[in-house]
Amino acid sequence: MGEEHTSWGRQAQEREIEGELEVLMEDGFGWARPQYVLRRGLQRFRLHGEASALLSARTGMRVRVRGMRRGVRIIVSRATLDEPSETQGARSDRVLIERRIALLLLNFHDRV
């Protein structure tokens, strides 16, 4: 995907960074909204701003963003999405997880 610009100095300049995308859903009573996180190695950046470019995004996609960094947030002005390449040995994000749930319903009646 070309040259990466990752030296995020203290100056408020637009930079480019690319990595793998995580799409998380934040929900509450009567509302839900997606949260976008760019992973690059051990670094994680929350993406804000130009959400229209990320509407078709899915977890595991490669993303290149241009924007301004504010701590762990990147205010995105432009984003480009690419499907992960299976031919380059990309790992599968589909992991089977076995979950067991115990539900106890207790009803105590004090009869004396």
PyMOL commands that set and color helices and strands:
alter all, ss='L'
color gray80, all
select helices_A, chain A and resi 51-54
alter helices_A, ss='H'
color red, helices_A
select strands_A, chain A and resi 15-28+31-40+43-49+62-70+73-82
alter strands_A, ss='S'
color yellow, strands_A
deselect
rebuild
show_as cartoon
